[in-house]
């Protein structure tokens, strides 16, 4: 134990400080040094790593000449892309409409034109139209009936739930009032007891 104490007394603070500063300097120089990667030229000071430098000897094509302001197009390229997408979408909608016309309740477009030109009797056309309207009205009536029935059932269920919730809330309220009265009575009793003890 005496040896350790003697050794600690022989240590000079200047030596300890020197060793500490040397170690800190070594760590800082190693941590802040830029690594050189094989095959990559060293970066100039002040330039972040992995940034390509501009080489004035090379030709960098930015955009092709289009003759507008500053020798480039006056139209935003995003607008051209949007216009192209809109045209494609319009063509798809047109094709879809053509398919719907061809497949809509008749065998072909030609059959529809032939029936019209041959003059399907007006009575038959009106009858077909009446059947379509009648079928639609029947479907509408059924939908309204089902919706009304479903709505009435929902109202009955909601009224039942509201009555249950109301009784629960009233019961909880009366329990809370009873507990509050009991707590206040206990607090008042304790306050009176404390006052009596302090008066003695």
Secondary structure by P-SEA (a helix, b strand, c coil): caaaaaaaaaccaaaaaaaaaaaaaaaaaaaabbbbccccccccccccccccccccccccccccccccccccccccaaaaaaaaaaaaaaaaaaaaaaaaaaacccccaaaaaaaaaacccaaaaaaaaaaaaaaaaaaaaaaaaaaaaaaaaaaaaaaaaaaaaaaaaaaaaaaaaaaaaaaaaaaaaaaaaaaaaaac
